[in-house]
Amino acid sequence: MAELAVRDTPPLVGEALYHAQQAAEKALKGFLVSHGVKYPLTHDIRRLLDLCAPLDRTLDSALATAVDLTQFAVRFRYPGEEQPALEEAREWLELARKTYQEVRLRLPTEATD
C-alpha cells in the first residue's frame, strides 16, 4: 500500500508513511509471534524491538533507526500536519522495507516456507 500511495498522482505521502510504519510494526509483531511471545497493543517500534532483543540481539542494532517510523502511526491521521517531500518519504519506505527484510532473515525456517 505504501508503494502504491507514493506512486499515485499526486503522491499520497502521509498515507504511504502510515503504511510504512504499519509494515514495520507488523513485521516485528510477526517475529514475536513466531517465537511464541505475546506482544502489547502498541505502535511503538522501540517497545517492540525491546521485546525482540532477548530473541535476537542483532535485530536491534540492524534496525535502530526504524524506531523513528513510530511517528507515522498517527502523525498524518489528522489534517494540518505538513508532510515530508516525496524523496524523504521514499527513504522512510526503504527503512520499512529493510525492517521487513531483516525480520524475515531471522524468522525460523518453517515460518518463511
Secondary structure as GFF3:
##gff-version 3
##sequence-region A 1 113
A	DSSP	alpha_helix	2	7	.	.	.	ID=ss1
A	DSSP	alpha_helix	13	34	.	.	.	ID=ss2
A	DSSP	alpha_helix	45	52	.	.	.	ID=ss3
A	DSSP	alpha_helix	57	62	.	.	.	ID=ss4
A	DSSP	three_ten_helix	64	73	.	.	.	ID=ss5
A	DSSP	alpha_helix	86	106	.	.	.	ID=ss6
A	DSSP	alpha_helix	109	112	.	.	.	ID=ss7
###
